[in-house]
Amino acid sequence: MTTPTNTVQNRSEIVFLIDAQDCNPNGNPLGENRPRIDPVTSQAAVTDVRLKRYLRDQLIDDGHGVFVRKTEEGTSGSRAALALDVLGDIASVEDLKAIEDISEAFLTKATDVRYFGATLSFNKDPEDDLHKAIKEQFNSGNYTGPVQFSPARSLNSVQLNEETNTLTSVISTQAGKDVGGFDLDDHRIKYGIFPFHGLVNEHGAKDTGLTQEDVERLDTLCWRAIKNQTISRSKVGQEPRLYVRVEYNQSGFHIGDLQNGISLDREAAGDDSRPLSDDAIRNVTDICVNVTECVDRLTAAADRIEVVHVIGSDYIDISYNGERVGSAADLPQLLEDHGLSVHRVDVYEEFEHTLPTMSD
C-alpha cells in the first residue's frame, strides 16, 4: 500500500451527548431485544456498534462508499462481495488485477474503514473466481480504526414504559382473509441521556489514510446521523444534544474520559424544595446538564488545545458551578470566556462541503 501523506495530524477527543425518549435506543438480540440496562445501577446502555451503524447509514445516504453494510435482503453479505461492491466496476479477474494498489483503492472508496477499520477475512467466501482473486490480492488485511467510540451509559437510571410495552398486531390469514391479533413485546425506556466518548488517533490514521477532511466530516456526520437514521418505530425519539470535539496541538496527548466531566445537575433541575429524582425524568425539559468538570478540565489543558469544535442544542439546559448558564448552544461562549479557541460548527452550512465529489 502506498503510504498516505495527507493523514490527520492532530489527535481529537469527542464527547457526544444524545438522548432517547419513549424508545428502545439499543435492544439486545440475546435478551428478546429489550433495552440494555445494567441490573445494578439501572443505567441504560448504547453500544459503540449501534452508533457506528447510524454513522455508516448516514455515509451511505450521503453517497460515500461503505464496506460494512446490509444487503437488500437485510443480512450481511460475504466480505469478498462487499469489498468488490466498494471497489465498483469490477467484472472480471482481469479488472481486479489491473488495480495497481488494491489496498489504496479500497481505502479511498471505503469511507467507513478509514474511520473504524475492518477485518478482511475472506476464508469463508463461496467458490467464486472473483472472490478468490480478491483474497489473493489483499493477501491479508486487517485495518485498525483510528476513530473509536466507547459504549455510552445513561447519566440517569431509567424506567421501562410499562404502559406501552405491549403492541397488538392485527393480521389477515391467506386463506379466509380473516383478521386476528397477537401480542408483541414492545420494550422502551421512558427517558435516558447518553454521553459517548470518542478518540481520533493520529497515529492510527496512517494505517487507514484518515484525512483532516474525514475528521471534519465526522462533526456534522454524528449530528445528522442521529437526526436522520433513527427512523424505525423503536428508534424514533432520539436526538443529538451536544457534540464537543477537542482538537489537540500536542502529539500523543489527550485529557481522557471527558464524558465523565458531564453529569446531571439535579439541584438546578429540581424545584426549590428538593433535587430532581430519576423517577421524575420524562423528557429533555426535565433535566439540566452540569458541564463544570468538563469545562474546568479543558481550561486546565488550554495550552495543549488547538480548537474546540462544538454543536449544542437549544433545547437542553446546562449549568456551570451550580448556576444555569443557558442551553447547550451557549457552551461555545462559556468556553471562550475560559480562554479556549472555539469553532461553532454550523451543521447545515458545513456538511455539504464534506459530501463526495465526482472524483471520489
Salt bridges, closest charged atoms under 4 A:
GLU13 OE2 - HIS197 NE2 2.77
ASP19 OD2 - ARG241 NE 2.90
GLU32 OE1 - ARG34 NE 3.17
ASP38 OD2 - ARG153 NH1 3.01
ASP48 OD2 - LYS52 NZ 3.82
ASP57 OD1 - ARG53 NH2 3.10
ASP62 OD2 - ARG224 NH2 2.50
ASP85 OD2 - ARG69 NH1 3.84
ASP112 OD2 - ARG56 NE 2.87
GLU127 OE1 - LYS132 NZ 3.01
GLU163 OE1 - LYS190 NZ 3.17
ASP185 OD2 - HIS187 NE2 3.86
ASP186 OD2 - ARG188 NE 3.06
ASP186 OD1 - ARG233 NH1 3.43
GLU202 OE1 - ARG11 NE 2.91
GLU202 OE2 - HIS203 NE2 3.32
ASP214 OD2 - ARG114 NE 2.90
ASP214 OD1 - ARG217 NH1 2.69
ASP219 OD1 - ARG245 NE 2.73
GLU239 OE1 - LYS227 NZ 2.82
GLU247 OE1 - ARG245 NH1 3.57
GLU247 OE1 - HIS309 NE2 2.83
ASP278 OD1 - ARG266 NH1 2.31
ASP317 OD2 - ARG324 NH1 2.24
GLU336 OE2 - ARG344 NH1 2.88
GLU350 OE2 - HIS343 NE2 3.06
